[in-house]
């Protein structure tokens, strides 16, 4: 069920290895050229420390920095260069688009699937927590206006251009960063997360780093990077420019090899 009229929604495959993801991609796209890569030597990976690497949980930061060290030792070149200011607006852009599109997207889905109910009837059956989220986020008077929405779509297009220019200027094939700011969270009702003694909104903790990939329609690959001292998994995301999926998978085989075998989480 799309939330944004196919503007931000991405359906990604989950697999045990990059080789399996490559097989899935071959079946999905019909692309028969094999996904192979021989070396990370000369492969330039972008690191944007101020945006993607600030405000991290200490254990997430430790595991992620260790992952970068492994990539560097395997031959990759780490390029430290801050992303453009416009790109840092990705989370706000994404949330505005989602807030405006949620109501019509869900309504259309309910009608297309012949559920026999409209959005209001569905919401009546939802939990009080979900009703509160919808009221605060996607329903009047808090839903963005059409003017704000259209302005945000224009801003998103400019963001895409700025990201492409950034990649070309730095000569990088992907950005690398921790998936979320904290270790995996318990399923609960908290709306804030304690990161380094600071109360961080849950939305920020789990979406700040991934919003750019959605806004810029980037090819994204998430790999296990290691585990915290408490035995919780930490993921490293690699984002390449739109259309470079096969190339990212190729180098993903080497990223996976460089990161090595990751122990399973201790539950």
C-alpha positions as CSV (number, residue, x, y, z in Angstrom):
1,X,0.0,0.0,0.0
2,X,1.7,3.2,-1.1
3,X,1.8,6.2,1.3
4,X,3.0,8.8,-1.2
5,X,1.6,8.0,-4.6
6,X,4.8,6.3,-5.6
7,X,6.9,9.3,-4.8
8,X,9.0,7.9,-1.9
9,X,7.8,4.3,-1.5
10,X,10.5,1.7,-2.1
11,X,10.1,-2.0,-1.8
12,X,13.4,-3.7,-1.1
13,X,14.3,-7.3,-1.2
14,X,15.6,-9.0,2.0
15,X,18.2,-11.8,1.7
16,X,21.0,-13.6,3.5
17,X,23.7,-12.4,1.1
18,X,24.4,-9.9,-1.7
19,X,24.7,-12.8,-4.1
20,X,21.0,-13.7,-3.3
21,X,20.0,-10.0,-3.8
22,X,21.8,-10.1,-7.2
23,X,19.9,-13.2,-8.2
24,X,16.6,-11.5,-7.2
25,X,17.6,-8.4,-9.2
26,X,18.3,-10.6,-12.2
27,X,14.9,-12.2,-12.0
28,X,13.2,-8.9,-11.4
29,X,14.8,-6.9,-14.2
30,X,15.7,-9.6,-16.7
31,X,19.3,-8.2,-16.8
32,X,21.5,-11.1,-17.7
33,X,24.9,-9.5,-17.3
34,X,26.5,-11.2,-14.2
35,X,27.1,-9.1,-11.1
36,X,30.8,-9.4,-10.4
37,X,33.6,-7.2,-9.0
38,X,37.3,-8.0,-8.5
39,X,38.7,-5.3,-6.2
40,X,37.8,-2.3,-4.1
41,X,41.0,-0.6,-5.0
42,X,40.2,2.8,-6.3
43,X,36.5,2.6,-5.3
44,X,35.7,6.0,-3.7
45,X,33.1,5.9,-0.9
46,X,31.7,9.2,0.4
47,X,31.6,10.0,4.1
48,X,29.5,13.0,5.3
49,X,30.5,13.3,9.0
50,X,28.4,16.3,10.0
51,X,25.1,15.0,8.7
52,X,25.2,11.2,8.7
53,X,27.7,10.6,11.5
54,X,26.8,13.1,14.2
55,X,24.7,12.3,17.2
56,X,25.2,8.6,17.1
57,X,25.0,6.2,20.0
58,X,28.6,5.4,21.0
59,X,28.3,1.7,20.3
60,X,26.8,2.4,16.8
61,X,29.6,4.9,16.2
62,X,32.2,2.3,17.3
63,X,30.9,-0.5,15.1
64,X,30.4,1.8,12.1
65,X,33.9,3.2,12.3
66,X,35.3,-0.3,12.6
67,X,33.4,-1.1,9.4
68,X,34.9,1.8,7.6
69,X,38.4,0.7,8.7
70,X,37.7,-2.7,7.2
71,X,36.6,-1.2,3.9
72,X,39.7,1.0,3.8
73,X,42.0,-1.9,4.5
74,X,40.3,-3.8,1.6
75,X,41.3,-1.0,-0.8
76,X,38.4,1.4,-0.8
77,X,39.2,5.1,-0.7
78,X,37.1,7.0,1.9
79,X,36.3,10.5,0.7
80,X,35.3,12.9,3.5
81,X,33.1,15.6,2.0
82,X,29.9,17.1,3.5
83,X,26.7,16.7,1.5
84,X,25.1,19.9,0.1
85,X,22.9,21.9,2.5
86,X,19.8,21.2,0.4
87,X,20.4,17.5,0.8
88,X,20.3,17.9,4.5
89,X,16.6,18.9,4.2
90,X,15.7,15.4,3.0
91,X,13.9,14.3,6.2
92,X,11.7,17.4,6.3
93,X,10.9,17.1,2.6
94,X,10.0,13.4,3.0
95,X,7.8,14.0,6.0
96,X,5.9,16.8,4.3
97,X,5.2,14.7,1.2
98,X,4.1,11.7,3.3
99,X,1.9,13.9,5.5
100,X,0.1,15.3,2.4
101,X,-0.2,12.1,0.4
102,X,-1.2,9.6,3.2
103,X,-4.9,10.4,3.2
104,X,-5.5,10.2,-0.5
105,X,-3.1,7.2,-1.0
106,X,-4.8,5.1,1.7
107,X,-8.3,6.2,0.5
108,X,-7.4,5.1,-3.1
109,X,-6.0,1.8,-1.8
110,X,-9.2,1.0,0.2
111,X,-11.3,1.7,-2.9
112,X,-9.1,-0.2,-5.3
113,X,-9.0,-3.3,-3.1
114,X,-12.8,-3.1,-2.7
115,X,-12.6,-3.2,1.1
116,X,-16.1,-1.6,1.4
117,X,-14.9,1.1,3.8
118,X,-13.5,4.6,3.4
119,X,-10.6,6.2,5.3
120,X,-12.7,7.6,8.1
121,X,-14.3,4.2,8.7
122,X,-10.9,2.5,8.8
123,X,-9.5,5.0,11.2
124,X,-12.4,4.4,13.6
125,X,-11.3,0.8,14.0
126,X,-7.6,1.8,14.5
127,X,-6.0,2.1,17.9
128,X,-6.1,5.4,19.8
129,X,-2.3,5.8,19.3
130,X,-2.7,5.5,15.5
131,X,-5.6,7.8,15.4
132,X,-3.5,10.4,17.3
133,X,-0.7,10.0,14.9
134,X,-3.0,10.6,11.9
135,X,-4.6,13.6,13.5
136,X,-1.2,15.2,14.4
137,X,0.4,14.4,11.1
138,X,-1.9,13.8,8.1
139,X,-5.3,15.2,8.8
140,X,-6.6,18.8,8.9
141,X,-5.6,21.2,10.3
142,X,-2.1,19.7,10.5
143,X,-2.0,18.3,7.0
144,X,0.3,20.5,4.8
145,X,-1.5,22.8,2.3
146,X,-1.4,22.1,-1.4
147,X,0.9,25.1,-1.9
148,X,3.4,23.8,0.7
149,X,3.2,20.4,-0.9
150,X,3.9,21.6,-4.4
151,X,6.7,23.8,-3.2
152,X,8.2,20.7,-1.4
153,X,8.0,18.7,-4.6
154,X,10.0,21.4,-6.4
155,X,12.5,21.4,-3.5
156,X,12.9,17.7,-3.9
157,X,13.8,18.0,-7.6
158,X,16.5,20.5,-6.7
159,X,17.7,18.2,-4.0
160,X,18.2,15.4,-6.5
161,X,20.2,17.7,-8.8
162,X,22.4,18.7,-5.8
163,X,23.1,15.1,-4.9
164,X,24.1,14.2,-8.4
165,X,26.4,17.2,-8.6
166,X,27.9,16.2,-5.3
167,X,28.6,12.7,-6.5
168,X,30.2,13.9,-9.7
169,X,32.3,16.6,-7.9
170,X,33.7,14.0,-5.4
171,X,34.0,11.2,-7.8
172,X,32.3,8.8,-5.5
173,X,30.2,5.7,-6.3
174,X,28.3,5.6,-3.0
175,X,27.7,7.2,0.3
176,X,28.2,5.1,3.5
177,X,26.6,5.7,6.9
178,X,25.0,4.0,9.9
179,X,21.3,3.1,9.2
180,X,19.9,4.6,12.4
181,X,21.3,6.7,15.2
182,X,20.8,4.1,17.9
183,X,21.0,0.4,18.4
184,X,17.8,-1.5,17.6
185,X,14.9,-0.3,19.7
186,X,12.4,-2.2,21.7
187,X,8.9,-2.2,20.3
188,X,7.1,0.1,22.6
189,X,5.2,3.4,22.7
190,X,8.1,5.7,23.4
191,X,8.3,8.8,21.2
192,X,11.8,9.7,22.2
193,X,15.1,7.8,22.2
194,X,18.0,8.3,24.6
195,X,21.1,8.8,22.4
196,X,24.2,9.9,24.3
197,X,22.1,11.3,27.1
198,X,20.0,13.4,24.8
199,X,16.3,12.8,24.1
200,X,16.0,12.4,20.4
201,X,12.6,12.2,18.7
202,X,12.0,8.6,17.5
203,X,11.2,9.9,14.0
204,X,14.6,11.5,13.8
205,X,16.5,8.5,15.2
206,X,15.1,6.1,12.6
207,X,14.6,8.3,9.5
208,X,17.3,11.0,9.5
209,X,19.9,9.0,7.7
210,X,17.7,7.1,5.3
211,X,15.6,10.0,4.1
212,X,18.1,11.2,1.5
213,X,18.0,7.9,-0.4
214,X,14.2,8.0,-0.7
215,X,14.1,11.7,-1.6
216,X,16.8,11.4,-4.3
217,X,15.5,8.0,-5.6
218,X,18.9,6.4,-4.9
219,X,20.0,2.8,-5.1
220,X,20.4,1.6,-1.5
221,X,22.1,-1.4,0.0
222,X,22.0,-2.2,3.7
223,X,24.6,-4.7,5.1
224,X,25.3,-6.0,8.6
225,X,28.3,-4.0,10.0
226,X,28.7,-5.7,13.4
227,X,27.1,-5.9,16.8
228,X,27.1,-3.7,19.9
229,X,28.6,-4.8,23.2
230,X,25.0,-5.8,24.2
231,X,24.8,-8.1,21.2
232,X,22.5,-5.9,19.0
233,X,23.1,-5.6,15.3
234,X,24.3,-2.4,13.5
235,X,23.6,-1.9,9.8
236,X,25.7,0.1,7.3
237,X,23.9,1.6,4.4
238,X,25.4,2.4,1.0
239,X,23.6,4.8,-1.3
240,X,24.4,5.2,-5.0
241,X,22.9,7.4,-7.7
242,X,19.6,6.3,-9.2
243,X,20.1,3.7,-11.9
244,X,23.3,2.3,-10.5
245,X,21.7,-0.7,-8.8
246,X,23.8,-3.3,-10.6
247,X,27.0,-1.5,-9.9
248,X,26.1,-1.1,-6.3
249,X,25.4,-4.8,-6.0
250,X,28.7,-5.6,-7.7
251,X,30.7,-3.7,-5.2
252,X,28.3,-4.9,-2.5
253,X,29.8,-8.3,-2.9
254,X,33.2,-6.9,-2.0
255,X,31.8,-4.7,0.8
256,X,30.2,-7.8,2.3
257,X,33.5,-9.7,2.0
258,X,35.5,-6.8,3.6
259,X,33.1,-6.5,6.5
260,X,33.5,-10.3,7.2
261,X,31.2,-12.7,9.0
262,X,29.0,-10.9,11.5
263,X,27.8,-12.8,14.6
264,X,24.1,-13.1,15.1
265,X,22.5,-10.9,17.6
266,X,22.4,-12.1,21.2
267,X,18.7,-12.3,22.2
